[in-house]
Amino acid sequence: MVQSVFCQSSLQSRGKVYQSRVEDVDELGERIKAAWEELDQRNIDTAVRQWRTRLHMHVSRQKAITFNTSCLE
């Protein structure tokens, strides 16, 4: 399966957050905020569209399974 653009971008951000030892929760929060600000909104929008598409397909598949099994009863 091909990784989404957002996933690749978030992995890069994770590397920046944990590039050196985190001293405390406040420092971790600051690093996360800085990494979040570097994320490109287009990547987030793409990830949301991909997630919606997968969710829609899953729900449609579950409805079909439910319908088919209810017909057997």
Stockholm file with secondary structure:
# STOCKHOLM 1.0

chainA/1-73         MVQSVFCQSSLQSRGKVYQSRVEDVDELGERIKAAWEELDQRNIDTAVRQWRTRLHMHVSRQKAITFNTSCLE
#=GR chainA/1-73 SS CCCCHHHHHHHHHHHHHTSSCCCSHHHHHHHHHHHHHHSCHHHHHHHHHHHHHHHHHHHHHHHHHHHHHHHHC
#=GC SS_cons        CCCCHHHHHHHHHHHHHTSSCCCSHHHHHHHHHHHHHHSCHHHHHHHHHHHHHHHHHHHHHHHHHHHHHHHHC
//
